[in-house]
Amino acid sequence: MKMLAQKTMWLGMVLVLIVLTIFGVAMMGSVLGSKPKELPVALVILDKPAELSTGGTFAVGEMIREKLVSNPVMPFVWHVVDSEEKAREGLDKREYYGAMVIPADLSSGLLSLTTHSPIHPNVKIISNDGMNTQASLVVKQAMGQEMNIINGELLQQLLGQIGQQTEQIPVEAAKALMTPVNVQEEVVHPPGVNNASGNAPGLLIQLMWIGSLVTGVVLFLASQKAVAAGSRRWTVSSLQAIGGLATVGIASGFTVWMASSWYGMELANVGDTWLFLWLAGSAFFLLQSSLLNWIGFPAIPLLVLLMFFSMPLLNVASEFLSQTTRSWIYSWTPLRFAAGGLREVMYFGGLDAVGSNAFILWGVAGGFLVLLLASGFKAGRATDATPTSVSGD
């Protein structure tokens, strides 16, 4: 019973609950219950209305556009563009998670199904897997389901058209009417083999964060010993930065080699992947080392928490997250910019495809390099001054 009277035990229980709460929010709170909303997709309507034998026009493309755009259930923001080339350009620029292309002969092709020489029109669904596999899967599934519904409605309309002309349906036409519109699926910027279903960029960035943190802690301890041995602090800080950047460069190269050689990860741009990982790791190392130099080991729990809060977000499209998560974590965490930039390098054409993510990482690296070097001068004034002895007579 004396055990129950110990304050340490009750404080320990409270501490466990606090730790579980913090890490539960970090690892589950930001992603559990997330659902897609306002995913940007492109819609290309090339269809030209066809003339009916009974008078009037048959405009299927416009009907499909109205159904898709006005459907509140679909979690999309439709961007209507006037050509397939512009839609593909938007996919290449990471503006759309997918696209639907309605061909120019859709209406006329559907009317041909009522004749002895049916021509099946094809609607194209393009998914941008490299941008985000989870979001592109939603695009494919939602568009595919909607086209199934539209096929059923078109079948009823076509049967009505045939009924006005004849009571008999040719065998070929009957077969074609089972699925009036063919749906062709296409994937652009697909992840390579053994890329964790497109999640490889997030995994590699997590490895670089951990590797950079270990590098930062080791060099921080070494710098403390060097200062204690009499080295100037500003010199030690400079060597700390140089040594860390070199170590991170080696570590990023080893990470790329390990991923491809040990685990068979297919990398279209090995050299570009290594260089970007080096940039990301350098930004991480300089951030981590600056905090260690300024506030010491209390920085480690902060850095660990930052990693755990960021990890679940690295492979999730921002449109899946709540507004709170996007504003308070996703909008500023450096791991997100690193993972986004690495995704551009790996799946969209190498370093030439990198956008603002790289500039943000360069800014992080430059800013914290200044802080790291400045920590040497501040610490020197605080602790390196020669003590003055005061003696009485």
C-alpha angles and dihedrals in degrees: 000000000000087000090063090052093059113108090207092066094052092044088051091054091050090048091052091053091048092050092047090049094050096046092040090057090045097050104028112014096070098049110024110097092015116147134181119265134167096002107179112237133166125237121198116192110189097152119127118207116252126221117246121223089229092052132269129061137285108219108175096161093060090046091053091047092053093047094049099042095045096045107109093190096066109087094222141114104213119218108194110210128180101230141032089234092061090048091052090047089055090049090052090051092051092246096125134038090208147339141222119213119199108199125232093243097051098111096039091045092053091051089053089062088075091060135071090260105052118188115201112221117215127221113200124218113193121192123197099216095170092061093057127331095208094052094044090052089055089051093052095046097045095045092045092052092047091051090052089056091046090049090056092051092046090052090057092048093049092048088053090052091050092046090060091056108034143350093225125074120204114242093242091049091049091053092048092049091061087078109013095184124039115217116215117195122206131181122209126194093010119191114251128248116299093011094135091254090302095315095105095104092059092047093050092048091052089053091050092050091053093044092048091049092053089048091050094050093047093049091044090056090045091050091052091053091047092052091047088053090056105268119144112259097226090052091049091049091052093049089045090057094045094046092047095050091049092048092049090051090055091044093051091050091049091049092054092046092047093049094050101035102036101032103024096239108175111229119186093192109031096169094046091047090053093048093049092046087052090053092048093046091048092053090048093048094048092048093048096043092048091055091046092051094047103040104012127217095346084077091069097071089048092052092047091050091049089054094049093047091049101042098076091051100053097085099031122097111241090235089067094058130087118252090248093055092046093050100040103036116002096051096062113017109119092215090065093055090047093050092046092050093047090051089055091050096046101041109020106049113293128270092340089068096052114115134176093331091075093049090052091051090049088052092049091048094048095045096049092043087061090048092048093052092043091054089069093058094044093049090047093057091046101048112008100067115118108254117240116222120217118203131182127223 
